[in-house]
Amino acid sequence: MSTTQQTNPKQVIAARVAKEMQNGDVVNLGIGLPTMVPNYLPEDVNVILQSENGYVGLGPLDGDIDPDLVNAGGQPSGILPGGAFFDSLFSFELIRGGHVDVTVLGGLEVDEKGNLANWMVPGKMVPGMGGAMDLVTGAKKVIVAMEHVAKNGSPKILKECRLPLTGVGVVDLIVTELAVFRVTDSGLILEELQNGATLEMVEEKTEASYMVSPDLAK
């Protein structure tokens, strides 16, 4: 069910990402912020959620929690009528075969060439980049949903990523609580300002070079 109230940055981002979905899209959502996107889908838009751990038709929890039914982040989930389970091989055949219309992932860094770094957190143990590298390559549209700056206030939209990359030139759209950037062959284009944001705020918090769309939405 669609929700219109957004009271924090993550909600603002999730609500804006939801506007990119089209009825019938097969969508893969990364862990964390991206999982909030279905809460903001318009009433007339129904998407098919695919989970890389092996099923389509993810839905909200309904009744008792089944400990064996979890999404790719290990969180309890539900399944809608018509959903299906399959093994990891088939799951990644869907992803690598180009059958996922949209993937929404978080990001640690994105640069002006559409490169994405989102798997190695400095100073933390990580198991590896996982399915993200497959998703950013196989999905038809890649949306990075992230807060505009890191916790220390440093920019996350950079001239060039400094962390190990998840994918090269794979990002199509960047959505933050301040702005929406589209990645093009000519570089980043600032297409929208989120409610309350200004051009000056975006410029101050963005390291990457970008162009401002003549049709900038506010």
Secondary structure, 3 states (H helix, E strand, C coil): CCCCCCCCHHHHHHHHHHCCCCCCCEEEECCCHHHHHHHHCCCCCCCEEEECCCEEEEECCCCCCCCCCECCCCCECEEEEEEEECCHHHHHHHHHCCCCCEEEECCCEEECCCCEECCCCCCCCCCCCCCHHHHHHHCCEEEEECCCECCCCCECEECCCCCCCCECCCCCEEECCCEEEEEECCEEEEEEECCCCCHHHHHHHCCCCEEEEEEEEC
